[in-house]
Structures are given as C-alpha cells and as structure tokens.
C-alpha cells in the first residue's frame, strides 16, 4: 500500500485506551491510499467507521479529542449519533 499527497492535520495528546493512566501522543496525517490497507506492527485490526456507527467503540483519543477537533475545523462531517 502506498500513500500520496500526505499532509499534516494536527498533533494530539489524550489518555490511552484501557484506563491505565498512560497518555498517547498522536501526529495525524491525511493522504490518498493506493492499494488495500492492512494491519501491522502493534495494530491488530483495521475497521471502517462511519458517522452512524457507535462512538462508544472508538478509542478515547478519537472520540473525545481528534474527531471533535476535525468537526470543529470542518474537516469531517458533524456527528450523527
């Protein structure tokens, strides 16, 4: 899989999933995918998540920090849940 037209969306910090008191730091980029995405390294599974899917299934960093910021900036559609 290749990624082209990569651009930086932001830097984020959030509590890690699992409530273990750890923090994750995320450098978020967007780009165009060529090929089929596949999980590797510490990523076990990839899933597609849409605006009507259950937000409770998301990691706290996505649900509470990243998606609200991207919505506020008009980069993704408003939540429909």
C-alpha distances in whole Angstrom, upper triangle without the diagonal:
4,7,10,14,14,17,19,21,23,24,25,27,28,30,27,27,30,33,33,34,31,29,25,24,21,20,18,16,14,12,10,7,6,5,6,6,8,11,12,15,17,15,17,16,14,16,17,20,22,25,27,26,28,28,29,26,24,24,27,25,23,27,29,28,24,25,28,28,25,27,30,28,28,24,24,26,29,29,31,32
4,7,10,11,14,17,19,21,22,24,27,28,30,28,28,31,34,34,35,31,29,25,24,21,18,17,14,13,10,8,6,5,7,9,9,11,14,14,17,19,17,19,19,16,18,18,21,23,26,28,27,29,28,30,28,25,25,28,25,24,27,29,27,24,24,28,27,24,27,29,27,26,22,23,26,29,29,31,32
4,7,7,11,13,15,18,19,21,24,26,28,26,27,30,32,33,33,30,27,23,22,18,16,14,10,9,6,5,5,6,9,11,10,13,15,16,18,19,18,20,19,16,18,17,20,21,24,27,26,28,27,29,26,24,24,26,23,21,25,27,24,21,21,25,23,20,23,26,23,23,19,20,23,26,27,29,30
4,5,9,12,15,18,20,22,25,27,30,29,29,33,35,35,35,32,29,26,23,20,17,15,11,9,6,5,7,8,11,14,14,16,19,19,21,23,21,24,22,20,21,20,22,23,25,28,28,30,29,31,29,26,26,28,25,23,26,28,26,22,22,25,23,21,23,25,22,22,18,20,23,26,27,30,32
4,6,10,12,16,18,21,24,27,30,29,30,33,35,36,35,32,29,25,23,19,16,14,10,8,5,6,9,11,15,17,16,19,21,22,23,25,23,26,25,22,22,21,22,23,24,28,28,30,28,31,29,26,26,28,24,23,26,27,24,21,21,24,21,19,21,23,20,19,16,18,21,24,26,29,31
4,7,10,12,15,18,21,23,26,25,26,30,32,32,32,29,25,22,19,16,12,10,7,6,4,7,10,12,15,17,15,18,19,20,21,22,21,24,23,20,21,20,21,22,23,27,26,28,26,29,27,24,23,25,21,20,23,24,21,18,19,21,19,16,20,21,18,18,15,17,20,23,25,28,29
4,6,9,12,15,19,21,25,24,26,29,31,31,31,27,24,21,18,14,11,9,5,5,6,10,13,16,19,20,18,21,21,22,23,23,22,25,24,21,22,21,21,22,23,26,26,28,25,28,27,23,23,23,20,18,22,22,19,16,17,19,16,14,17,18,15,16,13,15,19,22,23,26,28
4,6,8,12,15,18,21,21,23,27,28,28,27,24,21,18,14,11,8,6,4,7,9,13,15,18,21,22,19,21,21,22,22,22,21,24,24,21,22,21,21,22,22,26,26,27,24,26,25,22,21,21,17,16,19,20,16,13,15,17,14,12,16,16,14,15,12,15,19,21,22,26,27
4,7,10,14,16,19,20,21,25,26,27,26,23,20,16,14,10,8,5,5,7,10,14,16,20,22,22,20,22,22,23,23,22,21,24,23,20,21,19,19,19,19,23,23,24,21,23,23,19,18,18,15,13,16,16,13,10,11,13,10,8,12,13,10,12,9,12,15,17,19,22,24
4,7,10,13,17,18,20,23,24,24,23,20,17,14,11,8,6,5,7,10,13,17,19,23,25,25,22,23,22,23,23,22,21,24,24,21,22,21,20,21,21,24,24,24,21,23,22,19,17,17,13,13,15,15,11,9,11,13,9,9,13,13,11,14,12,14,17,18,20,23,24
4,7,10,14,15,17,21,21,22,20,17,13,11,7,6,5,6,9,12,16,19,21,24,26,26,23,24,22,22,21,20,20,23,23,22,22,22,21,22,22,26,25,24,21,22,22,18,16,15,11,12,15,14,11,9,13,14,11,12,15,15,14,17,15,17,20,21,21,25,25
4,7,10,12,14,18,17,18,16,14,10,8,6,5,7,8,11,14,18,21,22,26,27,26,23,24,22,22,21,19,19,22,22,21,21,21,20,21,21,24,23,22,18,19,19,16,13,12,8,10,12,11,7,7,11,12,10,11,15,15,14,17,15,16,19,20,20,23,23
4,7,9,12,15,15,15,13,11,7,6,5,6,9,11,15,18,21,24,25,29,30,28,25,25,23,23,21,19,19,22,22,21,22,23,21,23,23,25,24,22,19,19,19,15,12,10,7,10,13,11,8,9,13,13,12,14,17,17,17,20,19,19,22,22,21,25,24
4,6,9,12,11,12,10,9,6,6,7,8,12,13,17,19,23,26,26,30,30,29,25,25,22,22,21,18,18,20,21,20,21,22,20,22,21,23,21,20,16,16,16,13,10,7,5,9,10,8,7,9,12,13,13,15,17,17,19,21,20,20,22,21,20,23,22
4,7,9,7,8,7,6,4,6,9,11,15,16,20,22,26,28,28,32,32,30,26,25,22,23,21,18,18,20,20,21,21,22,21,23,23,24,22,20,16,15,15,13,9,7,7,10,11,10,10,12,15,15,16,18,20,20,22,24,23,22,24,23,21,24,23
4,6,7,7,7,5,5,5,9,11,14,16,19,22,25,27,27,30,30,27,23,22,19,19,18,14,14,16,17,18,19,20,19,22,22,24,21,19,16,15,14,11,8,7,7,10,12,11,12,13,15,17,18,19,21,22,23,25,24,23,25,24,22,25,23
4,6,8,9,8,9,9,12,13,17,17,20,22,25,27,26,29,29,26,22,21,18,19,17,14,13,14,15,16,17,18,17,20,21,21,18,16,14,12,11,9,6,6,8,10,11,11,13,14,15,17,18,20,21,23,24,26,24,23,24,23,21,23,21
4,6,8,9,11,12,15,17,20,21,24,26,29,31,29,32,31,29,25,23,20,20,19,15,15,15,16,18,19,21,20,22,23,24,20,18,16,13,12,11,9,9,11,14,14,14,16,17,19,20,22,23,25,26,28,29,28,26,27,26,24,25,23
4,6,7,10,12,15,17,21,22,25,28,31,33,32,35,34,32,28,27,23,24,22,18,18,19,20,21,22,24,22,25,25,25,22,19,17,14,14,13,11,10,12,15,14,14,16,18,19,20,22,24,25,26,28,30,28,27,28,27,24,26,24
4,6,9,11,15,17,21,23,26,29,32,34,33,36,35,33,29,27,24,23,21,17,18,19,21,23,24,26,25,27,28,28,25,23,20,18,17,16,13,12,14,17,17,17,18,20,22,23,24,26,28,29,30,32,31,29,31,30,28,30,27
4,7,10,13,16,20,22,26,28,31,34,34,37,36,34,30,29,25,25,23,19,20,22,23,25,25,27,26,28,28,29,27,24,21,19,19,18,14,12,13,17,17,16,16,19,21,22,23,25,27,27,29,31,30,29,31,30,28,30,28
4,7,10,13,17,19,23,25,28,31,31,34,34,31,28,26,23,22,20,16,18,20,21,22,24,26,25,27,28,29,26,24,21,19,19,17,13,12,12,15,17,16,15,17,20,21,21,23,26,26,27,29,28,27,30,29,27,30,28
4,7,10,13,16,19,22,25,28,28,31,32,30,26,25,22,21,19,16,17,20,21,22,23,24,23,25,26,27,25,23,20,19,19,16,12,11,9,13,15,13,13,14,17,18,18,20,23,23,24,26,25,25,27,26,25,28,26
4,6,10,12,16,19,22,25,25,28,28,26,23,22,19,18,16,14,14,17,18,19,20,21,21,23,24,26,23,22,19,18,18,14,11,10,8,11,14,13,11,12,15,17,16,18,21,21,22,24,22,22,25,25,23,26,25
4,7,10,13,17,20,23,23,26,27,26,22,22,20,19,17,15,16,19,20,20,21,22,21,24,24,27,25,24,20,20,20,16,13,12,9,12,15,14,11,11,15,16,15,16,20,20,20,22,20,21,24,24,24,27,26
4,6,10,13,16,19,20,23,24,23,19,19,18,17,16,15,14,18,18,17,19,19,19,21,21,24,23,22,19,20,19,15,12,12,9,10,14,13,11,9,13,15,13,14,17,18,18,20,17,18,21,22,21,25,25
4,7,10,13,17,18,21,22,22,19,19,18,18,17,16,16,19,20,18,20,20,20,21,22,25,24,24,21,22,21,18,15,15,12,12,16,16,13,11,14,16,14,13,17,18,17,19,16,17,21,22,22,26,26
4,7,10,14,15,18,20,20,17,18,17,18,18,17,16,19,19,16,17,17,17,18,19,22,21,22,19,21,20,16,15,15,11,11,14,15,12,9,11,14,12,11,14,16,14,16,13,14,17,19,19,23,23
4,7,10,12,15,18,18,15,17,17,18,18,18,17,20,19,17,18,17,17,18,20,23,22,23,21,23,22,18,17,18,15,14,17,18,15,12,13,16,14,12,15,17,15,16,12,14,17,20,21,24,25
4,7,9,13,15,16,14,17,17,19,20,20,18,21,19,16,17,15,16,17,18,21,21,23,21,23,22,19,19,20,17,15,18,19,17,13,13,16,14,12,15,17,14,14,11,12,15,18,19,22,24
4,6,10,13,14,13,16,17,18,20,21,19,22,20,17,18,16,17,18,20,23,23,25,23,26,24,21,21,23,20,18,21,23,20,17,17,20,18,15,18,20,17,17,13,14,17,21,22,24,26
4,7,10,12,11,15,17,19,21,22,20,22,20,17,17,16,17,18,20,23,23,25,24,27,25,23,23,25,23,20,23,25,23,19,19,22,21,18,20,22,20,19,15,16,18,22,23,25,27
4,6,8,8,11,14,16,19,20,18,19,17,14,15,14,16,18,20,23,22,25,24,27,24,22,23,25,23,20,23,26,24,20,20,24,23,20,22,25,23,21,18,18,20,23,24,26,27
4,7,9,12,15,17,20,22,19,21,19,16,17,16,19,20,23,26,25,28,27,30,27,25,26,28,26,24,27,29,28,24,24,27,26,23,25,28,26,25,21,21,23,27,27,29,30
4,7,9,13,15,18,20,18,19,17,14,16,15,19,20,24,26,24,27,27,29,26,25,25,28,27,24,27,30,29,25,25,29,28,25,27,30,29,27,23,23,25,28,28,29,31
4,6,10,13,16,18,15,15,13,11,12,12,16,18,22,23,22,24,24,26,23,22,23,26,25,22,25,28,27,24,24,27,27,24,26,30,28,27,23,22,24,27,26,27,28
4,7,10,13,15,12,12,10,8,10,11,14,17,20,22,20,22,22,24,20,19,19,23,21,19,22,25,24,21,21,25,25,22,24,27,26,25,22,20,23,25,25,26,26
4,6,10,12,9,9,8,7,10,12,15,18,22,23,21,23,22,23,20,19,19,22,21,20,22,25,25,22,22,26,26,24,26,29,29,28,24,23,25,27,26,28,28
4,7,8,5,6,6,6,10,12,15,19,22,23,21,22,21,22,18,17,16,20,19,18,21,23,23,21,21,25,25,24,26,29,28,28,25,23,26,27,26,27,27
4,6,5,7,8,9,13,16,19,22,25,27,24,25,24,24,21,19,18,21,20,20,23,25,24,22,23,27,27,26,28,31,30,30,27,26,28,30,29,31,30
4,6,8,10,12,16,19,21,24,27,29,26,26,25,25,21,20,18,21,19,20,23,25,24,22,24,27,27,26,29,32,31,31,28,27,30,32,30,32,32
4,6,9,11,15,18,19,23,26,27,24,24,22,22,18,17,15,18,17,17,20,22,22,20,22,25,25,25,28,30,30,30,27,26,29,30,28,30,29
4,6,8,11,14,16,19,22,24,20,20,19,19,16,14,13,16,15,15,18,20,20,18,20,23,24,23,25,28,28,28,25,24,26,27,25,27,26
4,7,10,14,16,20,22,23,20,20,19,19,15,15,14,18,17,17,19,22,22,21,22,25,26,25,27,30,30,30,27,25,27,28,26,27,26
4,7,10,12,16,19,20,17,17,17,17,13,13,13,17,17,16,18,21,21,20,20,23,24,23,25,28,28,28,25,23,24,26,23,24,24
4,7,10,13,16,18,15,16,16,17,13,12,13,17,16,14,16,20,20,18,17,21,22,20,22,25,25,25,21,20,21,23,21,22,21
4,6,10,13,14,11,13,13,14,11,11,13,16,16,14,15,19,19,17,16,20,21,19,20,24,24,23,20,18,19,20,18,19,18
4,7,10,11,9,12,12,15,12,11,14,17,17,13,15,18,19,16,15,18,20,17,18,22,22,20,18,15,16,17,15,16,16
4,7,8,6,9,9,12,9,9,12,14,15,11,12,15,16,14,12,15,17,15,15,19,20,18,16,13,13,14,12,12,13
4,5,5,9,9,13,12,11,14,16,16,13,12,16,17,15,12,14,17,14,14,17,18,16,14,11,10,11,9,9,10
4,6,8,9,12,12,12,15,16,16,13,12,15,16,14,11,12,15,13,11,15,16,14,13,9,8,8,6,6,7
4,7,8,12,12,12,16,17,18,15,13,16,18,17,14,15,18,16,15,18,20,18,17,13,11,11,8,6,6
4,6,9,8,10,13,15,16,13,12,15,17,16,13,15,18,17,16,19,21,19,18,15,13,13,10,9,8
4,5,6,8,11,13,15,12,10,13,16,16,13,15,18,18,17,20,22,21,20,16,15,14,11,10,7
4,5,5,9,9,11,9,6,10,12,12,10,12,15,15,14,17,19,19,18,15,14,13,9,10,8
4,5,8,9,12,10,8,10,13,14,13,14,17,18,17,20,22,22,21,18,18,16,13,13,10
4,7,9,12,10,9,12,14,15,13,15,18,18,18,21,23,23,21,18,18,18,14,15,12
4,6,8,6,6,9,11,11,10,13,15,15,16,18,20,20,18,16,17,16,13,15,13
4,5,5,6,8,10,10,11,13,15,15,17,19,20,21,19,17,19,18,16,18,16
4,5,5,5,7,9,10,11,13,15,16,17,19,20,19,17,19,18,15,18,16
4,6,6,5,6,8,10,11,12,14,15,17,18,17,16,18,17,16,19,18
4,6,6,5,6,8,10,10,12,14,15,16,14,13,14,14,13,15,15
4,6,7,6,7,10,11,11,13,15,16,15,13,14,13,10,13,12
4,7,7,6,9,11,11,12,15,16,16,14,15,14,12,15,14
4,6,6,6,9,10,11,12,15,14,13,15,14,13,17,16
4,6,5,6,9,10,11,12,11,11,13,13,13,16,16
4,5,5,6,8,10,10,9,8,10,9,9,12,13
4,6,5,6,9,10,10,9,10,9,9,12,13
4,5,5,6,9,9,9,11,11,12,16,17
4,5,5,6,5,6,9,9,11,14,16
4,5,5,6,5,6,6,8,12,14
4,5,8,8,9,8,11,14,16
4,6,8,10,10,13,17,19
4,6,7,8,12,15,17
4,7,9,12,15,18
4,7,9,12,14
4,6,9,12
4,6,9
4,6
4
